[in-house]
């Protein structure tokens, strides 16, 4: 399997990605919203690829990937905050 299939699925499920961004309080009004959206698409594609390699049951994939996006995006926000706290 290649990552292209994961990106196709991510583009089909953009609403889920926007929902995950909203859950971690990353809104469209942020100047770096598009950057976070692209990161979320990459995370989605990688998670889809790994999930398909481990498990063929796609009925549980959407809740799984939503939670994975929330966790990874929260980690990214936390890392960004630590960086700015340290350098200011």
Secondary structure, DSSP 4 states (H G I P E B T S, - for coil): --HHHHHHHHHHTHHHHHHHHHHTT--TTSTTHHHHHHHHHHHHHHHHHHHHHH---GGGHHHHHHHHHHHHHHHHHHHHHHHHHHT-
